[in-house]
Amino acid sequence: MARSSGTDAPRITLTEPVDLEDWAPGPGDVLTGDRIEGKRIGTFDLAGGRLPDLEIEESVIGTLRVDAADLRGLRVRDSVVETLDAPVLKASSSSWREVRIAGGRVGSAELYDAGLNGVEFIGMKLGFVNLRGSTLTDVVFRDCVIDELDIADARLLRVSFDGTRIRAAEGSNTRIDHVDLRGADLDRVERLEGFRGATIGADQLYTLAPLLAAQAGYRVD
């Protein structure tokens, strides 16, 4: 639904998968390029594995552990991850379509050149998130904490940050359309260079005035 400012909200259409087969994968059960479909997995531990081009479709995962796993080219579709445990997430050139990640912690996320479409991040703690060259369409960050976003050369279309605290967002050549920061906590923000063109509220403008003046090169006396 379009808001009064003309800033369109993300269009989230995920339907949680049903009629799933319970599966408890053990060591060696998942290989490079495998396709996992229609599964309900309590704990999916891929930490340290080399699994480029893995596919996950129409599945529900309780806890997904992927610390330092090589997940280049990962494709996740029509799925729910209840908790994502990833001190280091290596998923460059990955594709996420109609996915909900409902909690967890990511220390460093290598998501450059990725595609995120219809994705929800809920209640997550995110450290450094590298989205250089990525495309985000209909993406929601809700009740998250984000230390730093690198969105250089990225394209953001209908992205919102409801109840989310953002510390820094930077990058050049970012294309912004219908990006909504009005629900974000920006009180302790350090840098916002990457969000030129986003929508903010009047109350936020007052809070951000010193930062925006400094970024524009003005000296306030």
RAVEN-V972127 format. One record per residue. N is the residue number from 1. RES is the residue in one small letter. SS is DSSP state (hx for helix, st for strand, lp for the rest). Layout:
{{N,RES,SS} {N,RES,SS}}
This chain:
{{1,m,lp} {2,a,st} {3,r,lp} {4,s,lp} {5,s,lp} {6,g,lp} {7,t,lp} {8,d,st} {9,a,lp} {10,p,lp} {11,r,lp} {12,i,lp} {13,t,lp} {14,l,lp} {15,t,lp} {16,e,lp} {17,p,lp} {18,v,lp} {19,d,lp} {20,l,lp} {21,e,st} {22,d,st} {23,w,lp} {24,a,lp} {25,p,lp} {26,g,lp} {27,p,lp} {28,g,lp} {29,d,lp} {30,v,lp} {31,l,lp} {32,t,lp} {33,g,lp} {34,d,lp} {35,r,st} {36,i,st} {37,e,st} {38,g,lp} {39,k,st} {40,r,st} {41,i,st} {42,g,st} {43,t,st} {44,f,st} {45,d,st} {46,l,lp} {47,a,lp} {48,g,lp} {49,g,lp} {50,r,st} {51,l,lp} {52,p,lp} {53,d,lp} {54,l,lp} {55,e,st} {56,i,st} {57,e,st} {58,e,lp} {59,s,lp} {60,v,st} {61,i,st} {62,g,st} {63,t,st} {64,l,st} {65,r,st} {66,v,lp} {67,d,lp} {68,a,lp} {69,a,lp} {70,d,st} {71,l,lp} {72,r,lp} {73,g,lp} {74,l,lp} {75,r,st} {76,v,st} {77,r,st} {78,d,st} {79,s,st} {80,v,st} {81,v,st} {82,e,st} {83,t,st} {84,l,st} {85,d,st} {86,a,st} {87,p,st} {88,v,st} {89,l,st} {90,k,st} {91,a,lp} {92,s,lp} {93,s,lp} {94,s,lp} {95,s,st} {96,w,st} {97,r,st} {98,e,st} {99,v,st} {100,r,st} {101,i,st} {102,a,lp} {103,g,lp} {104,g,st} {105,r,st} {106,v,st} {107,g,st} {108,s,st} {109,a,st} {110,e,st} {111,l,lp} {112,y,lp} {113,d,lp} {114,a,lp} {115,g,st} {116,l,st} {117,n,st} {118,g,st} {119,v,st} {120,e,st} {121,f,st} {122,i,st} {123,g,lp} {124,m,st} {125,k,st} {126,l,st} {127,g,st} {128,f,st} {129,v,st} {130,n,st} {131,l,lp} {132,r,lp} {133,g,lp} {134,s,lp} {135,t,st} {136,l,st} {137,t,st} {138,d,st} {139,v,st} {140,v,st} {141,f,st} {142,r,st} {143,d,lp} {144,c,lp} {145,v,st} {146,i,st} {147,d,st} {148,e,st} {149,l,st} {150,d,st} {151,i,lp} {152,a,lp} {153,d,lp} {154,a,lp} {155,r,st} {156,l,st} {157,l,st} {158,r,st} {159,v,st} {160,s,st} {161,f,lp} {162,d,lp} {163,g,lp} {164,t,lp} {165,r,st} {166,i,st} {167,r,lp} {168,a,st} {169,a,st} {170,e,st} {171,g,lp} {172,s,lp} {173,n,lp} {174,t,lp} {175,r,st} {176,i,st} {177,d,st} {178,h,st} {179,v,st} {180,d,st} {181,l,lp} {182,r,lp} {183,g,lp} {184,a,lp} {185,d,st} {186,l,lp} {187,d,lp} {188,r,lp} {189,v,lp} {190,e,lp} {191,r,st} {192,l,lp} {193,e,hx} {194,g,hx} {195,f,hx} {196,r,lp} {197,g,lp} {198,a,lp} {199,t,st} {200,i,lp} {201,g,lp} {202,a,hx} {203,d,hx} {204,q,hx} {205,l,hx} {206,y,hx} {207,t,hx} {208,l,hx} {209,a,hx} {210,p,hx} {211,l,hx} {212,l,hx} {213,a,hx} {214,a,hx} {215,q,hx} {216,a,hx} {217,g,lp} {218,y,lp} {219,r,lp} {220,v,lp} {221,d,lp}}
